[in-house]
Amino acid sequence: PPLEEQLVGVNAKTGLFPAARSWSGGRKRMLGKAPLESYCYHVMSRTCGGDIWFDDVEKEALKRVIWRMSEFCGIKVVTYCVMGNHFHLLAEVPHRETWLQRFDGPLGEAKLLEHLGVLYSKAYLGLLREELTDLRRRGMAALAQQRIEALKKRFCDLSLFVKEVKERFSRWYNKRHGRRGTLWMDRFKSVLVEGTGGCEALRTMAAYIDLNPVRARVVKDPKDYRWCGYGEALGGSRRAQRGLCKALGKPVDGWKSAGAAEAYRCVLHDTGREVLDARKAVVVRRGVSAEKVREALAERGKLSLGELVRLRVRYFTDGLALGSREFVQEVFGANRGQFSPKRQRQDGAQRISESETELYAMRRLRTRAVG
C-alpha cells in the first residue's frame, strides 16, 4: 500500500482518552547552562537489545513524531538521524521563561489553546475550554490556572520531549505489529553540547549524527539517506535546512543564500573521511572514502543541478504529481478536497527551484496517493 496508508495513526491527534502509562520512567539527570541561555543536547536512544529493526515506513513514522513533538514542545531540531534500531537527535532547548512569553497578556490563553491544536483534537480542546469556563464560573479560578500551568510544564523540557516521542512512536509501532510491551532499551543518553551557532563542538556533533548511515555502511554518501537532517535538507525541507544553518552559524534562511549547503557538505566529508591503518590496507574507522572526500572538496561542496533535482524528486513522498505547472494544477484541482483547508487556498503547483527547466511538483495528499 502507499506510504501514507501505512502511516495511518502517526499524525493522529490526542483525543478524549488519557495517554498510555509511561514505559520510560521519569528520571531527570540533565545538565543545564546559564539560566537565560538556550542549550543543545545530543540525544541517543536504542531499541531493546538492539534487536528490533525499523523498516523504511517506521523510520518515516519516527521522523514525523520527532518533528511534530518538536513543534509542540518548543524544542528545536538542529539535526537528527533515524537508523534501523536507534536514533540520534541534536536538539536546542530554549530558555523556558522567554519562550513562554508568547502566552502572556490578555490573549495568552487563546494563543495557548491554539498552540495545543498541534497535538490535540478539536473535540478535546472544546472540552478543555468548557472545563476552564466551568471552573471559573463556579469561583475556582485557581484550579483553572493550575490546569493551564500543568499544560505549560510540558514545554521546553527535553526529558518530557524525548519521553513522549518514544511513547507515541511505541504505541503506533506496537499497534502496527500487534505486540505489547516496551520497545526501547532504556531512558536515553544525552550529552550537553556547546550551542553557539558555528562553534566547532556543535558543527562536529551535527556532522557525527548525519554521518551515521555512512559509518554503518548503509550508504556511501550522507546525501543518499533520507532519514537524517542533511538528507532531508537536500530534499528541500526548510525546517531541516534551518537546523543545519544553526549548526554552521549561518543566517536562519542561509541554506542557499549564505552557502550553508556547500559549507556543510565540506564539513561532512572532511570530518567523516575513513581512517586506514599505517599500511593503508585496513579500515580502522569507517567513513567517507578518500575518493569521495577529494571529489567533494574539489567541488567545494557543490552538487550539480541534476543531482539536486534527483534528490528533490526522490524525497517527495506518496501522493506527488510531477510535470508542467498546468499538469500539476489540473491534478491538484481534481483532488483539492483531500488537502487541508489552508492548503486548498494555496497554489497546488510548487516549482522545483533546482531544475533548469520549468518542473513543478505537488506535495503529498493529506489522505492517500492519487490513483
C-alpha positions as CSV (number, residue, x, y, z in Angstrom):
1,P,0.0,0.0,0.0
2,P,1.1,3.7,-0.4
3,L,3.3,5.1,2.3
4,E,0.5,7.4,3.6
5,E,-1.8,4.4,4.2
6,Q,0.9,2.6,6.1
7,L,1.5,5.6,8.3
8,V,-2.1,5.9,9.4
9,G,-2.2,6.9,13.1
10,V,1.2,8.6,13.2
11,N,-0.3,12.1,12.7
12,A,-3.4,11.3,14.8
13,K,-4.1,14.0,17.4
14,T,-4.8,13.0,21.0
15,G,-8.5,12.8,21.6
16,L,-10.6,12.3,24.7
17,F,-8.7,9.4,26.3
18,P,-5.7,9.7,28.6
19,A,-2.3,8.7,27.2
20,A,-0.9,5.2,28.0
21,R,1.2,4.8,31.1
22,S,4.9,5.7,30.6
23,W,7.3,2.9,29.9
24,S,10.4,5.0,30.0
25,G,10.4,6.2,33.6
26,G,10.8,9.9,34.5
27,R,14.3,10.2,36.0
28,K,15.8,13.6,35.4
29,R,19.5,14.0,35.2
30,M,20.0,16.8,32.8
31,L,22.8,19.3,32.9
32,G,21.9,22.9,32.1
33,K,23.7,26.1,31.3
34,A,23.2,29.7,32.4
35,P,19.6,30.4,33.2
36,L,19.0,32.9,30.4
37,E,20.6,30.8,27.6
38,S,19.3,28.1,25.4
39,Y,21.4,24.9,25.3
40,C,21.9,21.9,23.0
41,Y,21.9,18.2,23.6
42,H,23.0,15.2,21.6
43,V,20.3,12.6,22.5
44,M,20.6,8.9,21.6
45,S,18.2,6.0,22.3
46,R,18.3,2.4,21.2
47,T,15.7,-0.4,20.9
48,C,15.6,-3.3,23.3
49,G,18.9,-5.2,22.9
50,G,19.2,-3.5,19.5
51,D,17.2,-6.4,18.1
52,I,14.1,-4.5,16.9
53,W,14.7,-3.1,13.5
54,F,12.7,-0.4,11.8
55,D,11.8,-0.6,8.1
56,D,11.5,2.4,5.9
57,V,7.9,3.1,6.9
58,E,8.8,3.0,10.6
59,K,11.8,5.3,10.1
60,E,9.5,7.8,8.4
61,A,7.0,7.5,11.2
62,L,9.6,8.2,13.9
63,K,10.9,11.1,11.9
64,R,7.4,12.6,11.8
65,V,6.8,12.1,15.5
66,I,10.1,13.9,16.3
67,W,9.2,16.9,14.2
68,R,5.7,17.1,15.5
69,M,6.7,16.9,19.1
70,S,9.4,19.4,18.4
71,E,6.8,21.9,17.2
72,F,4.6,21.2,20.2
73,C,7.3,21.3,23.0
74,G,9.3,24.2,21.6
75,I,12.4,22.1,21.2
76,K,14.3,22.9,18.1
77,V,15.8,20.1,16.0
78,V,19.3,21.0,14.8
79,T,19.7,17.7,13.0
80,Y,18.8,14.0,13.5
81,C,19.3,10.5,12.2
82,V,16.9,7.6,12.4
83,M,18.7,4.3,12.0
84,G,17.4,0.7,12.0
85,N,17.5,0.2,15.7
86,H,18.2,3.6,17.3
87,F,18.0,7.3,16.7
88,H,20.3,10.3,17.2
89,L,19.0,13.9,17.8
90,L,20.8,17.2,18.2
91,A,18.2,19.4,19.9
92,E,18.3,23.0,21.1
93,V,16.3,23.7,24.2
94,P,15.3,27.4,24.5
95,H,15.2,29.4,27.7
96,R,11.8,28.3,29.1
97,E,10.5,31.6,30.6
98,T,11.5,33.5,27.5
99,W,9.7,31.0,25.2
100,L,6.6,31.1,27.3
101,Q,6.2,34.8,27.0
102,R,4.2,34.2,23.8
103,F,1.3,33.1,26.0
104,D,1.4,36.2,28.2
105,G,-1.2,39.0,28.1
106,P,-4.9,39.2,27.6
107,L,-4.8,36.8,24.5
108,G,-2.3,34.4,26.1
109,E,-4.8,31.7,26.9
110,A,-6.3,31.8,23.5
111,K,-2.8,31.5,21.9
112,L,-2.1,28.6,24.2
113,L,-5.2,26.7,23.2
114,E,-4.4,27.4,19.6
115,H,-0.9,26.0,20.1
116,L,-2.3,22.9,21.7
117,G,-4.0,22.2,18.4
118,V,-0.6,20.9,17.1
119,L,-1.2,17.8,19.3
120,Y,-4.8,17.7,20.4
121,S,-8.1,17.2,18.5
122,K,-10.8,19.9,18.2
123,A,-13.1,17.7,20.4
124,Y,-10.5,17.6,23.2
125,L,-9.8,21.4,23.0
126,G,-13.6,22.1,23.1
127,L,-13.9,20.1,26.3
128,L,-10.9,21.8,27.8
129,R,-12.4,25.2,27.1
130,E,-15.7,24.1,28.7
131,E,-13.8,22.8,31.7
132,L,-11.9,26.1,32.2
133,T,-15.1,28.2,31.8
134,D,-17.0,26.0,34.2
135,L,-14.3,26.2,36.9
136,R,-14.2,30.0,36.7
137,R,-18.0,30.2,36.7
138,R,-18.0,28.2,40.0
139,G,-15.4,30.5,41.6
140,M,-12.5,28.1,41.2
141,A,-10.3,30.3,39.0
142,A,-7.2,29.0,40.9
143,L,-7.9,25.4,39.8
144,A,-8.4,26.6,36.2
145,Q,-5.0,28.3,36.4
146,Q,-3.4,25.2,37.8
147,R,-4.8,23.3,34.8
148,I,-3.1,25.8,32.4
149,E,0.2,25.7,34.3
150,A,0.2,21.9,34.1
151,L,0.0,22.1,30.3
152,K,2.8,24.7,30.2
153,K,5.1,22.4,32.1
154,R,5.4,20.2,29.1
155,F,7.1,22.9,27.1
156,C,10.9,23.4,26.7
157,D,11.7,20.2,28.7
158,L,14.0,17.8,26.9
159,S,13.2,14.9,29.2
160,L,9.5,15.1,28.6
161,F,10.0,15.8,24.9
162,V,12.1,12.6,24.4
163,K,9.8,10.6,26.7
164,E,6.7,11.5,24.7
165,V,8.4,10.9,21.3
166,K,9.3,7.4,22.4
167,E,5.9,6.6,23.9
168,R,3.9,7.9,21.0
169,F,6.0,6.0,18.5
170,S,5.9,2.9,20.6
171,R,2.1,2.9,20.7
172,W,2.0,3.3,16.9
173,Y,4.7,0.6,16.4
174,N,3.1,-1.9,18.7
175,K,-0.3,-1.4,17.1
176,R,1.2,-2.0,13.6
177,H,2.9,-5.2,14.7
178,G,0.2,-6.5,17.2
179,R,2.7,-6.5,20.0
180,R,2.8,-5.3,23.6
181,G,5.4,-4.1,26.0
182,T,8.5,-1.9,25.9
183,L,10.2,-1.0,22.7
184,W,13.2,1.0,23.9
185,M,16.2,-0.3,25.8
186,D,16.3,2.4,28.5
187,R,15.5,6.1,29.1
188,F,18.0,7.8,26.8
189,K,21.6,9.0,26.7
190,S,22.4,12.7,26.4
191,V,25.5,14.9,26.1
192,L,25.4,18.6,26.7
193,V,26.9,20.4,23.6
194,E,28.1,24.0,23.4
195,G,25.2,25.6,21.5
196,T,26.8,28.7,20.0
197,G,26.0,28.7,16.3
198,G,29.0,27.8,14.2
199,C,31.2,26.6,17.1
200,E,33.3,23.6,16.4
201,A,31.5,21.4,19.0
202,L,28.0,22.0,17.6
203,R,29.2,21.6,14.0
204,T,31.2,18.5,14.7
205,M,28.3,16.8,16.6
206,A,25.9,17.6,13.8
207,A,28.3,16.0,11.3
208,Y,28.7,13.0,13.5
209,I,25.0,12.4,13.6
210,D,24.4,12.9,9.8
211,L,27.4,10.6,9.1
212,N,25.9,7.6,11.0
213,P,24.4,5.9,7.9
214,V,27.8,6.2,6.1
215,R,29.7,4.6,9.1
216,A,27.1,1.9,9.2
217,R,27.7,1.3,5.5
218,V,24.1,1.8,4.6
219,V,25.0,4.5,2.1
220,K,28.3,5.8,0.7
221,D,27.3,9.5,0.8
222,P,25.1,11.0,3.6
223,K,23.0,12.8,0.9
224,D,21.5,9.5,-0.1
225,Y,20.0,8.7,3.3
226,R,16.6,10.4,3.6
227,W,16.1,9.9,7.4
228,C,18.7,12.3,8.5
229,G,18.8,16.1,8.8
230,Y,21.2,16.5,5.8
231,G,19.3,14.2,3.6
232,E,16.0,16.0,4.4
233,A,17.6,19.4,3.9
234,L,18.7,18.4,0.4
235,G,15.2,17.2,-0.2
236,G,14.0,20.8,0.2
237,S,12.9,20.8,3.8
238,R,13.1,24.3,5.2
239,R,13.0,23.1,8.8
240,A,16.0,20.8,8.3
241,Q,17.9,23.5,6.4
242,R,17.3,26.0,9.2
243,G,18.6,23.5,11.8
244,L,21.9,22.9,9.9
245,C,22.3,26.7,9.4
246,K,22.2,26.9,13.2
247,A,25.0,24.3,13.4
248,L,27.1,26.3,11.0
249,G,26.4,29.7,12.5
250,K,24.7,30.9,9.2
251,P,21.6,33.1,8.9
252,V,18.5,31.1,9.6
253,D,17.5,31.0,5.9
254,G,21.0,30.9,4.6
255,W,21.0,27.3,3.2
256,K,21.3,28.7,-0.3
257,S,22.0,32.4,0.0
258,A,24.8,32.1,2.6
259,G,26.4,29.0,1.2
260,A,25.4,26.7,4.1
261,A,24.7,23.8,1.9
262,E,28.1,23.7,0.3
263,A,29.9,24.5,3.6
264,Y,28.1,21.7,5.5
265,R,28.9,19.2,2.7
266,C,32.6,20.0,3.0
267,V,32.4,19.6,6.8
268,L,30.7,16.2,6.4
269,H,33.4,14.9,4.0
270,D,36.3,16.5,5.8
271,T,35.4,15.2,9.3
272,G,33.8,12.0,8.1
273,R,36.6,10.5,6.0
274,E,37.5,6.9,6.7
275,V,40.7,6.2,8.5
276,L,43.2,3.5,7.4
277,D,45.9,1.7,9.3
278,A,49.6,2.6,8.9
279,R,49.9,0.3,5.8
280,K,46.7,1.8,4.4
281,A,45.4,-1.7,4.0
282,V,42.7,-2.0,6.7
283,V,39.9,0.5,7.5
284,V,40.3,1.4,11.2
285,R,37.3,3.8,11.2
286,R,34.5,3.6,8.7
287,G,33.5,6.8,6.9
288,V,33.5,8.5,3.5
289,S,36.1,7.1,1.1
290,A,39.1,9.1,0.2
291,E,37.9,9.4,-3.4
292,K,34.6,10.8,-2.3
293,V,36.3,13.3,0.0
294,R,38.6,14.5,-2.7
295,E,35.7,14.9,-5.1
296,A,33.5,16.8,-2.6
297,L,36.3,19.2,-1.5
298,A,37.4,19.8,-5.2
299,E,33.8,20.9,-6.0
300,R,33.8,23.0,-2.7
301,G,30.7,21.1,-1.6
302,K,28.6,21.9,-4.6
303,L,26.2,19.4,-6.2
304,S,25.2,19.6,-9.8
305,L,21.7,20.8,-10.7
306,G,20.9,17.4,-12.0
307,E,21.8,15.7,-8.7
308,L,19.9,18.3,-6.7
309,V,16.8,17.7,-8.8
310,R,17.2,13.9,-8.4
311,L,17.3,14.4,-4.6
312,R,14.3,16.7,-4.5
313,V,12.2,14.3,-6.6
314,R,13.4,11.2,-4.6
315,Y,12.5,12.8,-1.3
316,F,8.9,13.5,-2.2
317,T,6.5,11.0,-0.5
318,D,3.4,9.3,-1.8
319,G,0.7,11.4,-3.5
320,L,3.0,13.6,-5.6
321,A,2.4,14.8,-9.1
322,L,5.4,15.9,-11.3
323,G,5.4,17.8,-14.6
324,S,4.5,21.1,-16.0
325,R,2.7,23.7,-14.0
326,E,-0.6,23.2,-15.9
327,F,-0.5,19.4,-15.4
328,V,0.2,19.7,-11.6
329,Q,-2.5,22.3,-11.2
330,E,-5.0,20.1,-13.0
331,V,-4.3,17.2,-10.7
332,F,-4.4,19.5,-7.7
333,G,-7.8,20.9,-8.7
334,A,-9.3,17.4,-9.1
335,N,-8.1,16.3,-5.7
336,R,-8.4,19.6,-3.8
337,G,-10.8,18.1,-1.2
338,Q,-8.1,15.8,0.0
339,F,-5.9,18.6,1.3
340,S,-6.2,20.7,4.5
341,P,-8.4,23.8,4.3
342,K,-5.3,26.0,4.4
343,R,-3.6,24.2,1.6
344,Q,-6.8,24.3,-0.5
345,R,-6.5,28.1,-0.7
346,Q,-2.9,27.9,-1.9
347,D,-1.3,27.2,-5.3
348,G,-1.0,23.4,-5.9
349,A,2.0,23.5,-8.1
350,Q,5.3,24.2,-6.5
351,R,8.3,24.8,-8.7
352,I,11.5,22.7,-8.1
353,S,13.9,25.6,-7.9
354,E,17.0,23.5,-8.7
355,S,15.6,22.5,-12.1
356,E,16.9,24.4,-15.1
357,T,13.6,23.7,-16.8
358,E,10.0,24.6,-15.7
359,L,9.5,21.5,-13.5
360,Y,6.7,21.5,-10.9
361,A,5.6,19.1,-8.2
362,M,2.6,18.7,-5.9
363,R,3.3,17.7,-2.3
364,R,1.7,14.6,-0.7
365,L,-2.0,14.5,-0.2
366,R,-3.4,14.5,3.3
367,T,-5.2,11.2,3.0
368,R,-3.8,9.0,0.2
369,A,-1.9,8.9,-3.0
370,V,-3.5,9.9,-6.3
371,G,-4.9,6.9,-8.2
